[in-house]
Amino acid sequence: MKKRLLAWGLAMTVFLAGCGNGAGAQTETSKDVQESQTEDGGNETKDTQFGISPMKERTTLNVGYFVGVQHALPIYVADQKGWFDELNIDLEYVTFSNGPAMMEASSSWDFATTGGPGTIVGALTYDVKCIGTATYDAGLNLYVREDSPILKSGKGHVDGYEDIYGTPEDWKGTTWLLPVGTTLHKILFSTLEKVGVPTDEVTIVNMDVSSALAGFKAGEGDGCGEWSTLALAAEREGYKKVGGLDANGDIIVCNVCATSDAIENKTDLIVKAYELYYQSAKWCLENPEEAAEYYMEVCTDEGVLCTAEDAAYAVSILFVPTLEESIAMFENEMEDPRGLYTARKLNQVEVDLFETFDFFVDQGKYTNENRNFLLDNRMIDDTIAKLVKEELESRN
C-alpha cells in the first residue's frame, strides 16, 4: 500500500510568507516491509525491473516531491510500479509547490527534483547539491486578461522576439502574481529585459501558481505566471499568453538534487534512486498514455487542477535525458562561456544551470562570488553519476 507524507511547501523564500519546513506533517512509509526478506536480513535475489541490485536491508528514502510538475513524475511512477519496493526501498514524501520552499526544508528529505532557481538556492544556502539534469523546462507562461493593454498592443514590438506582446509602456507599472525565486520569476524578468523595462518598474506579488491563478480569477493583479498544467488551466479560463519561455528563447533546466548529508551517509541509496529516476523517466516517455494516467492521479491526490488533456500535455513536455546522457553531461567539459572561471573547465550540467544563474547575476540577485562558490565547492556534484557509471560497467 502506497502511503504519503504530505507537507505543502507554501513558503516563499524572499517574502517569507510562511515556512516550508514540513513541520507537523504526517509521516508514513510508502510500503509495508515485504515478507520476501530472508531471515538473515538479506533481500531476494530475483531480477529487478532494470537490473538494479536491491538494498541489503529495508531502507527509507525521504523524497522532496514537487507537486504538479512533470520532472517529479518519474519518482511517483517508480513508486506506484513497485520499482522502489523491489529495491528494498520505502519512500516517505514531503510535498512542495515551489523550489525555494523545498530547499528551506531540505533537512526533511534526501533526494528531490526541482527547477534551476530552487537548485541555486539550495546549493548556496542549504548544502544541497545538484547531482544531475532532470529536464529541460517547458510550459512556463505569462498570462493577462483580454482587456489588458499588453494584449491589445499585439506582438511584434520586440526585435528578435516576435511572440512577446506589448510595448514598454504597456508593461510598466503592472502587477504580477507568481512564485518569487522560481523559474517563472526568471521568465518575467527575462521578458522585461527583452521588452526594455527595468524590473523595479513592475510589482510581483509572491504566490504559488495555484494561488496565483485563483487570485487572478478573483481580480487581483494585471497578469499571472503559470507552469505546466496550470498554464492550460489559465487558458481554459480565457486568459491570454503574452510571453513565456518559448517566446523568450530561454533555456531553463530542472535538476536532480540530494543533500550533502545523503550523498555522504546514504550513498548507495542515492545511487539507486538516481539510476531508477532516469529508468523510470525513460519508461514514461515510452508509455505516455499510462504515464499521463499516473500524472493525473498524483495531481488529483495533491489537489492540483488537472484534466486528462492536461496530463497528456505534461507528459509530452517531459524532456529528460537518458541515464547514459545524464552521466555523459558531467563528462562533457568546456571553457566557461562567460570566461570568468579559469580554475578548471565546466561540465555541461554546470553550463546549463548557469544559463539561469548568470541571468540572476545580471539582475543583481546573485554575485560572481556566489558563482565561484558553486564551482569551487563542486555544488554541481558528479559523485553519484560516476558511481552509477561504475555500477553499469560492473553489470556489463
N, C-alpha and C positions, 0 to 999 in steps of 0.2 A: 504493500500500500504506500503510495506516494504521500508524503506529508510535507508541510511547508513552514518556514519561518517568515512571518510577514511583518515587515517594519518599513512602512512607506518613508522613503528618504525625501522629505519635502523641504529640507533646509536648503538655503541658498547661501553660498559662501560669502558673497560680497555684502549683502544686506543683513545676513544673519537673522532671517525671519524666523528661523527655528533651528533645531539641532538634529541633523540626520545621523544620530548615533545608534539607532537600533534599540535604544533603551526601552524596556518594557515589552519587547517583542516576545511572542510566544514561540518557544523553541521546541521543535520536534524533528526527529530523524526522518529521512526520506524513505527508508525501508526497514523492515524488521530484519534482525540478523538471521541469515539463512541457515537452515539445518544442514546444508551441504558442507559446512566446515568439518574438517576431520577432528578427531578427539585431541590431537596434539596441537590444535590451533592453526594448522595449515589450511590451504584452500584447495578447491577442486583442481584437478589437472586437465579438465576438458578444455578444448579450444575456446577462446573468446571470439566475439564477433570480428574484431580487427587484429587478432593475434597478439594483443597486449597482455602481458603477464599480470595476474591479479596481485593485489597486496597480500603479504603473508598473513596479516591479521586484519580483522574488520576495522576499518578506519573511516573517520568522518572528514569530509571536505566541506569547509564553510565557504559558501558561494555568495559573492555580491552580485545580485541579479538585477539588471537594468530592464524595467518593465516597458512594454510597448515599443520595443525597437528590435530590429532584425538581428543585430550582431549577437544578442544573448540567446537567440533561438537554439543554436546547436547544443547548448548546455541542457536546456529543457527537453529537447528531443532525446538526447542520450540518456537522460534520467528516465523518461517515460518508456523508452525502448528496453530498459533494463541493462544498458551497457555499462553504467557505473556499478550497478549491483553485481554483475558478473566479475567485476574487478575487485570485489570485496570492499566497495566504497559506498558509504551512505552520504547523502547530501543534506546540508542544512542551508536554507536560503535566507538571506536578508535582502529585501527588495527596495529598490530606489527608483526615483523618477528623474534624476539628473546625476551627472558625474561628480561635480564638486561635493555634493552631499554624500555620495558614496565614499569619497576619499576622506571626508571628515570622520566617517565611521569605519575606517579601514581596520581598526583593532577587532572588528567583529567578523571579518572574513579573511580568507586565504587567497582566493582566486576569483577573478572577475573580468568582465569586458566593459569597456566604456569608450566614449568619444575622446578625441585628442585633447581637448581642453581639460577634461577630467584627469586624463593621464598626466598632464603637465602639473596640475595642482597636487596630485598625489606624489609625484616624483620630487617636487620642490619642497613640499611641506610635511608629508606624512610617511616618508620612507617606503613608498610603493614603487615598484619597478615595472617598466614596460618590458614584457617578455616576447612580444610578437605583434604582428599586424592582424587584427580581426577582420575588418572590412574596409573598403573604400566607401565612404559615406555617399548617400544619395537621398533624395526626397526631403531636402531642407528648404522650406519656402517661406516667403513673407506675403501676408495677405492683407487686403484692405476691403472696405465696403464699396458698393457700386457707386456711391456718391463722392468717393474720395477724389480730391484734386489730382493726386498722383495717377490714378487710373484714367481720369478724364483727359489728362495731358497726353496719354498714349505713350508708346515706346519709341525708341529710335533717337533719343536725345543724347545718348552717351556713346561717343565714338568707340568702336570696338566691342561694345556690349549692347547690341541692338535689342535684346529682350528685356532690358531693365526699363521700367516705366518711370515717367515723371521727370521734372526739371529740378534743379537745386532748390528753387523757391517752394516747390511743392513739398519737398521732404523736410525743409527747415521747420522747426517748431512742432514736429509731430511727436506723438507718444506711442511707444511700442510695448506690447505685452509679450514677454518671453523670458526664459530662464537665463540669468546672468552667468557668465563664466562657462558657457556651453558652446557647442557648435553653432547654434542659432545666433548667439551673441556675435560670434565671428562673422557669420553671414551678413548680419545687419551692418556691422562696421565695414566689412568689405564692400557692401553695396554703397554705403555712404561715401567711402573713399573714391569709388568709381564715378559716382554722381558729382562729387566735388563738394560735399557738405561735411564740415567738421563734426566729429562725434558729439561734442558738447552742445550742439545745436538741436539735438533730439533728446527726448526723455525715455528712459527704459524703466518700466515697472516690472520688478522681478517676480515672475510666476512660473511654476512648472507648466508644461504645454497643455495639460488638461484644464488647469485653472485659467490659463490664458485664453483658451477657446471659449470657456464658459463666461469669462469676464467680457470678452469681445462681443459675445452674443447679448450680454446684458447692457451693452452700450459703452463700455469702457474703452479708452484708447482710440488711436487712429489706425492702428494696424497690429497684427499679431504674428508671431513666428511659430511655425508648426513643423513637426517632422513625422516621417513615416505615415502610419495610418491616420494620425490626427490631421495631417495635411489633406488627405482625402475627405475627412470629415468636414474640414473647413470649406472645401469646395462644394460639398453637398449642401452646406448652409447658404451657398450662393456667394461666398467671399471670393475675391479675385486675386490671383497671384500677380505681384508686381516686381518680384525679384526672388532670387534663390541661388542655391549652389550652382545649378547648371547655367543660369543666366550670367553668373559671375565668372564661370570657368575655374572655380576654386577646386583644390584637391584637399580633402579632409579625411584623415584616416581615423578609424576606431581601433582600439588596441586590446590585446590580451594582457592582463596585469596580474601580478602577485605581490604580496607583501614581502619585504626583505626577510622577515622572520620565517615565513613559509618556505621561501627559497632555500634558506639555510637549514631549517629544522624539519621540514616536511618535503624534502627534495624529491623523493621517489613518488610521493603523492602528486606533486605538481607536475612532474614529468608525465605521469599517466594522464592527468587531466588535460595537459597541453595536447598530447597526441590525440586523445579522444575528441577534444573540441574540433580539431580540423577534420578528423574522420567523420564526425557527425555532420559537420558543415557540408562535406562532400556528398554525404547521403541526402541531405536536404536539397542540394542542387540537382541531384539525380532523381529525386522523388518529390517534385514541387507541390503536387496536389496534396499528398499526405502531410508534407511539411507545413502547408498552409492550414490544414486542419489543426495541427498542434499549435501553430501560432495563434489562431483564433481561440483555442482552448485556454492558453495561458493568459491572453489578454482578457478574456471573459472572467477568469479566476481573479485577476488583479483589478477588475473594474475599469479596464481601458476600453474605450469605444472601438469596436472592430466588427466589420461585416465580412462575409465570405470574400467579397471583392477586395476589401482592404487587405485581408490576409494573403490573398494571391499576389497582390501588388507588393507587399512587404517581402515575400519570398523572391519575387522577380528582381528586387534590387539588393539581394544578398550577394555581394561581390567579395567572397572570401578566397584568399589564395589557398592552394593545396598545401598539405603538410610539407611536401618537398619544397615548394616555392617559399613557404614561410621560413624554412631553415635557410634556404639559399639567399634570402633577403639580408640576412645577417652577414653572409659571406661576400656579398656584392659591395665592394668598397670603392669610394671615390673621394676626391678632394671636396672640402666644404664648399658648396655652391656659392656661399657668400664670402669665401676667402678669409673668414675671421678666425677659424680654429686650425692651427697648424701642428699641434702636438701629435696628431695621427690622422688617418683618413676616417671618414664617416661611413657607416654602412647604410643600406637602403632604408632600413626601418627608421634610423635616426633622421635621414634626409626627408622622408615622407612626413614624419611627425613635426619636423621643423618648418614645414610649409605653414602649419598653424602657429607654432611657437613664434617664428620670426615675424609673422603678421602682428601678433600681440606686442612684440618688442617695438615694432614700428609705431604702434598705437600708445606706447608708454606704459603698458600694463606690466611688462617684464623688462629685464635689462640684459645686456650681453654678459654680465657677471652671472646672472641666473643661467644663461645658456652654457657658459663654461662649467658651471656646477654640474649640470646634467651630463656633460661629456666627460669631465674629469672623473666623476664618480660612477661612470658607466650605469646611469639610471635607466638607460635602454640596454638591457642586460641579455647577452646571448647564452648565458649558462644553461638554461633549460633546453634551448634549441640544440645546443651541442650534445647534451646528454640524450636527447631524443634521437639525434642522428646516430650516436653510438649504439643505442638500443636497436635501431632499424638495421644497422650494419651487422650487429651480432646475430640477428634473426636470419639474415640472408647468408 
